[in-house]
């Protein structure tokens, strides 16, 4: 399964009340140009992603607005 397919599945599983947050995060990433084929992820980065996905599945998330407030943005 490709990363894009995995992301689609994650989005499909998000509760309706989290979709706007996901859209905002993805929109923020839209300006970043990443060439994922040039630099492979380290094991530490892969582990961090796995922990983050588990947090999302368990509902341990914060809204985009909450993160901005907590970081003085």
C-alpha angles and dihedrals in degrees: 000000000000124000089248091055091049091051091050090053092049091051091048089055096049116110114248092250091060098050096087090052091051091048091052092050093048090046089054089052091049092083093053117090110210124179099200093181095065102056120034118216118256121238088252091055092047090050091050091051091049091051090048092051090050089051090052092049090049092049095247095143140122129216119254089244091052092051091049091050093048090051096045095248 
